[in-house]
Amino acid sequence: RAVLASAVSLGAETLIPARFIAAERRAGSCLVHIENQGAQQTVEARVLINCAGPWANQVINGVQPAMSTSPVELVQGSHVLLPPLLKQYFYLESPTDQRAIFVLPWQGQLLVGTTETPHHQAPELSHCLATEQAYLLETLAYYFPELDLTSVPVDSFAGLRVLPRSEKAAFSRSREVLISVDDEQRPMALSVMGGKLTTYRATALQVMKRLKGSLPKRTPQANTASLPLG
């Protein structure tokens, strides 16, 4: 939200909420069809930047002429929320597969996570599985056997990572951002997948460098290397 507010203060326009319907790549521009407040409208843009996370390939499938999707896999990470049973922060390793598990006091609760489970359904169906909850609670109980976890209320949430498709275990795969374009010299559609929230600014710089040949020269509005976020 801070990044979005900063962009708006520098002249960016937003449509929130809005839904992507389809896009057409044409000579010199891209027509983007969206649904905004129940009505359809079309926006003409020099480039379309697709940052739809786990839905990124769905956006690519809506672009004509057709583009190839990226070979990625969705991997679910789940967390469980418990009463504040511990007051300290811990880095643990699962006794079954040696994966890193973090235990953190968070908003008056105890946050335990995360997992790495391949997700083959629609992204919006992501949720903490019973096997994942058991995995996290078993790891916590292994290091803190004095805790009674049999009767405590447990809440949970889950998110999806976008990782390169590979035969390797998810924990061993790269977290580098994946950038694909429809044309290397003059991209009109660019997709950003993977990466991490903490590297968003470096990723944005990579994107702008890739799009340099497709955009007109503009007067810089700010230096993001030194621009503070409110």
C-alpha positions as a Markdown table, in Angstrom:
| # | Residue | x | y | z |
|---|---|---|---|---|
| 1 | Arg | 0.0 | 0.0 | 0.0 |
| 2 | Ala | 2.9 | 2.4 | 0.7 |
| 3 | Val | 4.4 | 1.8 | -2.7 |
| 4 | Leu | 1.1 | 2.3 | -4.4 |
| 5 | Ala | 0.4 | 5.5 | -2.5 |
| 6 | Ser | 3.9 | 6.7 | -3.4 |
| 7 | Ala | 3.2 | 6.0 | -7.1 |
| 8 | Val | -0.1 | 7.8 | -7.0 |
| 9 | Ser | 1.5 | 10.8 | -5.4 |
| 10 | Leu | 3.9 | 10.9 | -8.4 |
| 11 | Gly | 1.1 | 10.8 | -11.0 |
| 12 | Ala | 0.2 | 7.1 | -11.4 |
| 13 | Glu | -3.4 | 6.3 | -12.1 |
| 14 | Thr | -5.1 | 3.3 | -10.5 |
| 15 | Leu | -8.3 | 1.4 | -11.0 |
| 16 | Ile | -9.0 | -0.6 | -7.8 |
| 17 | Pro | -10.8 | -3.0 | -7.9 |
| 18 | Ala | -10.7 | -3.9 | -11.5 |
| 19 | Arg | -10.5 | -7.2 | -13.4 |
| 20 | Phe | -8.4 | -8.1 | -16.4 |
| 21 | Ile | -10.5 | -9.7 | -19.2 |
| 22 | Ala | -8.2 | -9.8 | -22.2 |
| 23 | Ala | -5.5 | -7.9 | -24.2 |
| 24 | Glu | -4.7 | -7.5 | -27.9 |
| 25 | Arg | -1.1 | -6.8 | -29.0 |
| 26 | Arg | -1.2 | -4.6 | -32.1 |
| 27 | Ala | 1.4 | -2.5 | -34.0 |
| 28 | Gly | 2.8 | -0.1 | -31.5 |
| 29 | Ser | 0.3 | -0.5 | -28.7 |
| 30 | Cys | -1.6 | -3.0 | -26.6 |
| 31 | Leu | -5.4 | -2.8 | -26.0 |
| 32 | Val | -6.3 | -4.0 | -22.5 |
| 33 | His | -9.9 | -4.9 | -21.8 |
| 34 | Ile | -10.9 | -4.7 | -18.2 |
| 35 | Glu | -14.0 | -4.7 | -16.0 |
| 36 | Asn | -14.2 | -1.7 | -13.7 |
| 37 | Gln | -17.1 | -1.2 | -11.3 |
| 38 | Gly | -19.2 | -3.6 | -13.2 |
| 39 | Ala | -18.6 | -1.9 | -16.6 |
| 40 | Gln | -16.2 | -3.0 | -19.3 |
| 41 | Gln | -13.7 | -0.5 | -20.7 |
| 42 | Thr | -10.6 | -0.6 | -22.9 |
| 43 | Val | -7.2 | 1.0 | -22.1 |
| 44 | Glu | -4.6 | 1.5 | -24.8 |
| 45 | Ala | -1.0 | 1.1 | -23.5 |
| 46 | Arg | 2.5 | 0.9 | -25.0 |
| 47 | Val | 3.3 | -2.0 | -22.8 |
| 48 | Leu | 1.4 | -4.5 | -20.6 |
| 49 | Ile | 3.2 | -5.5 | -17.4 |
| 50 | Asn | 1.8 | -8.7 | -15.9 |
| 51 | Cys | 2.4 | -8.9 | -12.2 |
| 52 | Ala | -0.5 | -11.2 | -11.3 |
| 53 | Gly | 1.5 | -13.6 | -9.1 |
| 54 | Pro | 0.1 | -17.1 | -9.2 |
| 55 | Trp | -2.5 | -15.9 | -11.8 |
| 56 | Ala | 0.2 | -14.7 | -14.2 |
| 57 | Asn | -0.1 | -17.5 | -16.7 |
| 58 | Gln | -3.9 | -17.0 | -16.7 |
| 59 | Val | -3.3 | -13.4 | -17.8 |
| 60 | Ile | -0.8 | -14.6 | -20.5 |
| 61 | Asn | -3.5 | -16.9 | -21.7 |
| 62 | Gly | -5.8 | -13.9 | -22.2 |
| 63 | Val | -3.4 | -12.1 | -24.5 |
| 64 | Gln | -3.8 | -12.3 | -28.3 |
| 65 | Pro | -1.9 | -13.1 | -30.5 |
| 66 | Ala | -1.2 | -16.1 | -28.3 |
| 67 | Met | 2.0 | -16.1 | -26.1 |
| 68 | Ser | 3.7 | -19.0 | -24.5 |
| 69 | Thr | 3.2 | -19.4 | -20.8 |
| 70 | Ser | 6.2 | -19.7 | -18.5 |
| 71 | Pro | 7.2 | -23.1 | -17.1 |
| 72 | Val | 6.5 | -22.4 | -13.4 |
| 73 | Glu | 4.9 | -24.3 | -10.6 |
| 74 | Leu | 2.8 | -23.1 | -7.7 |
| 75 | Val | 4.0 | -24.1 | -4.3 |
| 76 | Gln | 1.9 | -23.4 | -1.2 |
| 77 | Gly | 3.3 | -22.0 | 2.0 |
| 78 | Ser | 1.0 | -22.4 | 5.1 |
| 79 | His | 1.1 | -20.9 | 8.6 |
| 80 | Val | -0.7 | -21.8 | 11.7 |
| 81 | Leu | -1.7 | -19.3 | 14.4 |
| 82 | Leu | -1.8 | -20.4 | 18.0 |
| 83 | Pro | -2.4 | -18.6 | 21.4 |
| 84 | Pro | 0.8 | -16.8 | 22.6 |
| 85 | Leu | 2.4 | -19.9 | 24.0 |
| 86 | Leu | 5.9 | -18.6 | 23.6 |
| 87 | Lys | 7.3 | -15.0 | 23.9 |
| 88 | Gln | 10.6 | -15.5 | 22.0 |
| 89 | Tyr | 11.5 | -15.9 | 18.3 |
| 90 | Phe | 12.9 | -19.2 | 17.2 |
| 91 | Tyr | 14.4 | -20.7 | 14.0 |
| 92 | Leu | 13.7 | -24.5 | 14.0 |
| 93 | Glu | 14.4 | -27.3 | 11.6 |
| 94 | Ser | 11.8 | -30.0 | 10.9 |
| 95 | Pro | 13.0 | -33.3 | 12.4 |
| 96 | Thr | 11.5 | -35.1 | 9.3 |
| 97 | Asp | 13.0 | -33.2 | 6.4 |
| 98 | Gln | 15.2 | -30.5 | 8.0 |
| 99 | Arg | 13.3 | -27.6 | 6.4 |
| 100 | Ala | 13.4 | -24.2 | 8.2 |
| 101 | Ile | 10.4 | -23.4 | 10.4 |
| 102 | Phe | 10.0 | -20.0 | 12.0 |
| 103 | Val | 8.2 | -19.5 | 15.3 |
| 104 | Leu | 7.3 | -15.8 | 15.9 |
| 105 | Pro | 5.1 | -13.8 | 18.3 |
| 106 | Trp | 2.8 | -11.9 | 15.9 |
| 107 | Gln | -0.2 | -9.7 | 16.7 |
| 108 | Gly | -0.9 | -11.3 | 20.1 |
| 109 | Gln | -0.6 | -14.8 | 18.7 |
| 110 | Leu | 2.1 | -17.3 | 17.9 |
| 111 | Leu | 2.9 | -17.7 | 14.2 |
| 112 | Val | 4.4 | -21.0 | 13.0 |
| 113 | Gly | 5.4 | -21.6 | 9.4 |
| 114 | Thr | 6.0 | -22.3 | 6.7 |
| 115 | Thr | 5.4 | -25.3 | 4.4 |
| 116 | Glu | 6.2 | -26.1 | 0.8 |
| 117 | Thr | 3.4 | -28.1 | -0.9 |
| 118 | Pro | 2.8 | -28.3 | -4.7 |
| 119 | His | -0.5 | -26.7 | -5.5 |
| 120 | His | -2.4 | -27.9 | -8.6 |
| 121 | Gln | -5.7 | -26.2 | -8.2 |
| 122 | Ala | -6.8 | -22.7 | -9.0 |
| 123 | Pro | -4.8 | -20.2 | -6.9 |
| 124 | Glu | -7.8 | -18.9 | -5.1 |
| 125 | Leu | -8.4 | -22.4 | -3.6 |
| 126 | Ser | -5.2 | -22.3 | -1.6 |
| 127 | His | -5.7 | -23.1 | 2.0 |
| 128 | Cys | -3.8 | -24.8 | 4.8 |
| 129 | Leu | -4.1 | -28.6 | 4.5 |
| 130 | Ala | -4.6 | -30.9 | 7.5 |
| 131 | Thr | -1.2 | -32.5 | 6.7 |
| 132 | Glu | 0.5 | -29.1 | 6.7 |
| 133 | Gln | -1.0 | -28.2 | 10.1 |
| 134 | Ala | 0.1 | -31.5 | 11.5 |
| 135 | Tyr | 3.6 | -31.0 | 10.1 |
| 136 | Leu | 4.0 | -27.6 | 11.7 |
| 137 | Leu | 2.5 | -28.6 | 15.1 |
| 138 | Glu | 4.7 | -31.8 | 15.2 |
| 139 | Thr | 7.8 | -29.7 | 14.6 |
| 140 | Leu | 6.8 | -27.3 | 17.4 |
| 141 | Ala | 6.1 | -30.2 | 19.8 |
| 142 | Tyr | 9.4 | -31.8 | 19.0 |
| 143 | Tyr | 11.4 | -28.8 | 20.3 |
| 144 | Phe | 8.9 | -27.8 | 23.0 |
| 145 | Pro | 7.4 | -31.0 | 24.4 |
| 146 | Glu | 6.2 | -29.2 | 27.5 |
| 147 | Leu | 3.5 | -27.4 | 25.4 |
| 148 | Asp | 0.1 | -28.9 | 25.4 |
| 149 | Leu | -1.0 | -28.5 | 21.7 |
| 150 | Thr | -3.8 | -31.1 | 21.8 |
| 151 | Ser | -6.6 | -28.7 | 22.9 |
| 152 | Val | -5.4 | -25.2 | 21.8 |
| 153 | Pro | -7.4 | -23.3 | 19.1 |
| 154 | Val | -5.6 | -23.3 | 15.8 |
| 155 | Asp | -6.2 | -20.8 | 13.0 |
| 156 | Ser | -4.3 | -20.9 | 9.7 |
| 157 | Phe | -3.7 | -19.2 | 6.4 |
| 158 | Ala | -1.8 | -20.0 | 3.2 |
| 159 | Gly | -0.2 | -18.3 | 0.2 |
| 160 | Leu | 1.4 | -19.4 | -3.0 |
| 161 | Arg | 5.0 | -19.0 | -4.3 |
| 162 | Val | 5.7 | -19.0 | -8.1 |
| 163 | Leu | 8.8 | -21.2 | -8.6 |
| 164 | Pro | 10.6 | -22.4 | -11.7 |
| 165 | Arg | 9.3 | -25.9 | -12.7 |
| 166 | Ser | 11.8 | -28.5 | -11.7 |
| 167 | Glu | 12.3 | -32.0 | -10.4 |
| 168 | Lys | 14.1 | -30.5 | -7.3 |
| 169 | Ala | 12.4 | -30.1 | -4.0 |
| 170 | Ala | 10.8 | -26.7 | -3.6 |
| 171 | Phe | 13.2 | -25.8 | -0.8 |
| 172 | Ser | 16.1 | -26.2 | -3.2 |
| 173 | Arg | 14.8 | -24.1 | -6.0 |
| 174 | Ser | 15.8 | -20.5 | -6.9 |
| 175 | Arg | 13.8 | -17.6 | -5.6 |
| 176 | Glu | 15.1 | -15.4 | -8.4 |
| 177 | Val | 12.5 | -13.3 | -10.3 |
| 178 | Leu | 11.5 | -14.7 | -13.7 |
| 179 | Ile | 10.9 | -12.1 | -16.4 |
| 180 | Ser | 9.5 | -13.1 | -19.8 |
| 181 | Val | 8.7 | -10.9 | -22.8 |
| 182 | Asp | 6.9 | -11.3 | -26.2 |
| 183 | Asp | 9.8 | -9.6 | -28.0 |
| 184 | Glu | 13.3 | -9.1 | -26.7 |
| 185 | Gln | 14.0 | -5.9 | -28.7 |
| 186 | Arg | 10.7 | -4.1 | -28.3 |
| 187 | Pro | 8.5 | -5.9 | -25.7 |
| 188 | Met | 4.8 | -5.1 | -25.7 |
| 189 | Ala | 3.9 | -7.7 | -23.0 |
| 190 | Leu | 6.1 | -8.5 | -20.1 |
| 191 | Ser | 5.4 | -10.9 | -17.3 |
| 192 | Val | 7.0 | -10.9 | -13.8 |
| 193 | Met | 6.9 | -14.1 | -11.8 |
| 194 | Gly | 8.5 | -15.3 | -8.6 |
| 195 | Gly | 11.0 | -13.2 | -6.7 |
| 196 | Lys | 10.5 | -11.9 | -3.2 |
| 197 | Leu | 8.7 | -8.9 | -1.7 |
| 198 | Thr | 12.0 | -7.6 | -0.3 |
| 199 | Thr | 13.5 | -7.3 | -3.8 |
| 200 | Tyr | 10.6 | -5.4 | -5.4 |
| 201 | Arg | 12.6 | -2.3 | -6.2 |
| 202 | Ala | 15.4 | -4.2 | -7.8 |
| 203 | Thr | 12.8 | -6.2 | -9.8 |
| 204 | Ala | 11.2 | -2.9 | -10.9 |
| 205 | Leu | 14.5 | -1.6 | -12.2 |
| 206 | Gln | 15.1 | -4.8 | -14.2 |
| 207 | Val | 11.6 | -4.5 | -15.7 |
| 208 | Met | 12.2 | -0.8 | -16.8 |
| 209 | Lys | 15.5 | -1.7 | -18.4 |
| 210 | Arg | 13.8 | -4.5 | -20.4 |
| 211 | Leu | 11.1 | -2.0 | -21.6 |
| 212 | Lys | 13.5 | 0.8 | -22.5 |
| 213 | Gly | 13.2 | 0.2 | -26.2 |
| 214 | Ser | 9.4 | 0.2 | -26.1 |
| 215 | Leu | 8.8 | 3.4 | -24.1 |
| 216 | Pro | 9.3 | 7.1 | -25.0 |
| 217 | Lys | 11.8 | 9.2 | -23.1 |
| 218 | Arg | 10.3 | 10.7 | -20.0 |
| 219 | Thr | 11.4 | 13.2 | -17.4 |
| 220 | Pro | 12.2 | 11.3 | -14.2 |
| 221 | Gln | 9.6 | 12.0 | -11.5 |
| 222 | Ala | 11.7 | 10.7 | -8.6 |
| 223 | Asn | 14.8 | 8.7 | -7.6 |
| 224 | Thr | 13.5 | 5.5 | -6.1 |
| 225 | Ala | 16.9 | 4.7 | -4.6 |
| 226 | Ser | 16.4 | 7.6 | -2.1 |
| 227 | Leu | 12.6 | 8.1 | -2.2 |
| 228 | Pro | 11.2 | 7.4 | 1.3 |
| 229 | Leu | 7.9 | 5.5 | 1.6 |
| 230 | Gly | 5.2 | 7.0 | 3.9 |
